[in-house]
Amino acid sequence: MDNSHSANRLGVALALLAAFGFSFKAIFVKLAYQAASVDAVSLIALRMLFCLPFVLALALITLREMPRLTAPQAGLLTLLGVVGYYGSSVLDFYGLQYITAGLERLILFTYPMLTILIGILFMGKKAEPGLLVAALLSYAGIAIAFAHDVSQNGDMASVAAGAGFVFACAVLYAVYSAGSEVAIRRLGTMPFSILSILISTVAVCLHFLLTHRPSALRLPMPVYGYSMAMALFSTVLPILWQSAAIRRIGAARTVLIGTLGPGLTIFFGWRLLGEPVSLSQLAGTGLVMAGVMMASRRK
């Protein structure tokens, strides 16, 4: 009984830490943008390079007994790594140049619903009756949060561009999430995540080398600090925390605790970035969280 209770408490704590880490990613990006004139690709390259030593260490431990992949499986893994971590990250970082961290997190938070829709439209999965209601709730909430950003920014075009980039990011990540089911059945969750990050790191570095000079990474020290923090506390550790939480308390409870993410991002955006908070934004956040929770409970 005591061991079960302790495991449950540890699982909840790990899920909270994962939600905190993932929600803080946008804060680190915005802080880096404030600290220096750094573009999205350079910032992503720094993030992935700082991730690399940790991921390689995990790879040495985790991938020792990985089954040999066939050519189609390797091709699928490469495609998912490029789409899921590289493509979505580039779009996300571009979007954060135009919109608040709070709106970014709300838009990204709908990716589980998009994953379900992709499964229904392209993978032959059955549509659940409540999914339409969940989608309407979530996107009504995003519309309210979008209106809040426009009222504060005064430039609808830039907010629309930022929201468009982040929504495209959410779509790509949903494609990655839907397609990952096949690869995870073959490899397991952790090996798949590690290999995806390694593949995306190669893609990001190639993008940087083709479009920038190495001198572009000569940046003020705060940018390096925020990139390192983003790599460790908002990329590597949350993946480990989330995986450990799922083992202890299950995926459903971990996802439920993860719904705290948008609220945490809005709070720290207000506290650390000076982003304004309004009742309409909080109402929109509530609608998005309600919609995602409804969608996540579908079988």
N, C-alpha and C positions, 0 to 999 in steps of 0.2 A: 504493500500500500504506500509506504513512505517513498520507495524507489519510483513508483508510478507517479506519485504527486510531484516529486522532484524533477522527473523527466518532463512532466507537463509544464511546470513553471519554467524550466530551462527552455523548452520549445517556444513558449510564449515570448520569453525574453529575446530569444534569437530572431523570432519573426518581427518583433518590434525594432530590433537593431537593423534588420534588413530593410524594413520600411523606411526607417530613418536614413539609412545610407543611400538608398535609391532616390529618396525625395530630395536629398541634398545636392545631387548632381547638377541640377539647373542653377543652384545657388553658387556653386564653385565656378560654373561657366560665366555667369553674370559678373561675379567678382573679378575674374580674370579679364573680362572685357573692360571693366572699369579701371583696372590697374594699368593697362597698356593698350596700344593700338595693335592688337593681335587678330589675325583672321581665323576663321573657323577651321580651316584645314591644318594650319600650324598648331592650333590648340588641340585638335584631335590627335595629331601626330605625337605631341608631347604626352598626352594622356596614355596612348597605347604603348609608347616606349617606356614609360614609367610602370605600366602594367607588366611588361614583358618579363622582368626577372622573377616576379611572383608566379606568373603563369607557367614559366619554364620549370620552376621548382615543383609546382603542382603536377605538371606533366610527367616529370621523372617518377613521381610517386604513383600517379593514377593510371598512366598509360602503359605500364609494364606488361600487363596481361590483356591488353586490348585485342580483340579479334581482328584478323586481317580483313581489310575492306576490298570488295570487288571494285572494278572500275566505275560502274554506275553509282555505287554507294559513295565512293570518293568524290565523284562529280557532284552528287547531291549535297554532300557535306561542304564542298567548296562553294557551291552556289549559295547555300544557306548562310555560310559565314560571311560572304561578300554582301549579301542582301541584308542580313539581320543586324550585324554589328557595324559594318563599314557604311553601307548605303544609308541606313536609318540614322546613324550618328551624324553623318555629314549634314543631312537635312535638318536634324534636330538642332545642331549647333548654328546653322544658318538662321533657323527660325528664332532662336534666342537673341539674335541681334535686333529683333524688331518687337518682340512681345515680352510680357512679364513672365517670371518664373512660374507664377501661379497658373496662368492660362496655359502655358506649355505643359505643365504637369496634368492639368485636367484633360487636355486633348490626348496626350499620350495614354492616359489612364483608361481610355476606351478601347485599347488594343485587344483585350480579351473578347470583347463583343465583336470586333472586326474579325478576329480569329474564328469565332463561331460562324459568322456569316460566310467567310471563305470556305469553311467546311461544308456548309449547306449548298453554296453555289457551285463549287468545283470538286468536292470530294464525296458527294452523295450522302451527306449526313442529313438526318431528319430535322426539320424545323420545329422548334418548340413554340407553343402558342404565346407565351409571355415575352418572347424575344422582341417583338415589335414594340411592345409597351416599354421594355427596358431601353431600347434604342431611342425611342421618342423622349423618354425622361433624360437620358444622358445628353443628347444633342440639344435639347431645350436648355439644359444647364450650361452647356458650352456657349450657346447663343447669348445667354445672359452674361456670362463671364466675358465674352467677346465684346459685348456692348459696354461693359465696365472699362475694358482696356481702351476702347475707342474714346470714351468720354474723358479718360485721363490723358491719353496720348494726343488726341486732337487730329491724328492723321490716320484716317480709315484705311488708306491704301497700304501703308507700312504694316499696320496690324493685320490686315487681310493677307499680305504676303507672308508674314511670320507665321500666322495660323495655318496657311496653306502648306508651308514647308513642314511644320510639325505634324499636320494631319497626314501628309505623304510619308513622313517618318513612321507614324503609327501604322499605316497600311503596310509598309515594308516589314515592320516588326511583326505584324500579324501574319504575313506570308511566311516569315521565318518560323513563327510559333506553330502555325498549322503544318508546315512541311517538316518540322523537327520531330514529329511523332514517329515517323519511320526510322530516322537516324537514332533516336533515343532508344527505341526497342532493340536496335542492334548493338549500340555502344554503352548505353546507360547515360543518365543525366549529366554527371560530372565530366566524364571524358568528352561527351559531345560539346559541353560548354567550353571546355579548355581548348579543344581543337577549333571551335568557331572563333574564339578570341585570337588564337594564333593566326588563323587565315585572315581575319579582318585586319590584324596588325600589319601583315604583309601588304594587303591592299591599300591601307592608309599610307604606309611608307612609300609605296610606288606612286600614289597620287601626289604626295608631297614632293617627291624628287622630280616628278614630271612637270610640276607647276611652280616650284619654288627653288630658290637657292638655299643651301645649308645655312647661310647667314641669317635667314629669316627666323631661325631659332635662337638668335641672340636677343633675348628679351629680359626685362627687369626681373629680379629675383621673386617678387610676389607671384608672377605668372607661373614660374616653376613650382612654387609652393602650392598654389591652387591646383596645378596639374597633378602633382604628386598626391595631394589629398584626394582629388577626384579619382585617380587610379586606384588608390588603396581603399578609401572609405566609401566610395560610391560605385566601384566596379568589382574588384576582387573579393573583398570581405563580404559585401552583401550577397554575392552568389553563394559563398560558403555558408553564411548564416542562414540563408533561405533554404538551401539544401538540407542543412542540419535540422532546421525547424520542421520541414516536411516529414523527415524521418521520425520525429518525436510526436508531433501533434496532427499530422496529416495535411494534405494539400488544401482542403476546404477551409480549415481554421487559419492556415497561413495566409491564404488569399483574403480572408475576412479581415485579419489584422492589417494586411497590406492596404486596405481601403483608407487607413489613416494617412497615407502618403500625400495626397493633394492638400489636406489640411496642414500637414507639417510644412510643405513647400510654401504655402501661402503665409503661414506664420513667420517662417524664417526670411521669406522675401520681404515681409513688412519690417521685421526686426533688424535685418542685416543690410538690406538693399534699399530700404525706404520706400518700397512699393506700396501704394495706397490700398486699403482694404475697405470695401463697402458692404452694406447689407445685401445688395443685389448679387455681388460676387459670392458671398457666403451661401446665399440661396441657390445660386447656380452650382456651386460645389456640392451642396446637399443633393441636388437632383442627379448630378453625374454619379455620385457615390451610390445613390439608391439604384440607378439604372444598372451600374456595373455589378452590384451585389445581386440584383435579380438575374442578370445574365449568367453570373458565375454559379448560381444555384441550379441552372438548367442541367439536365443529365447529359 
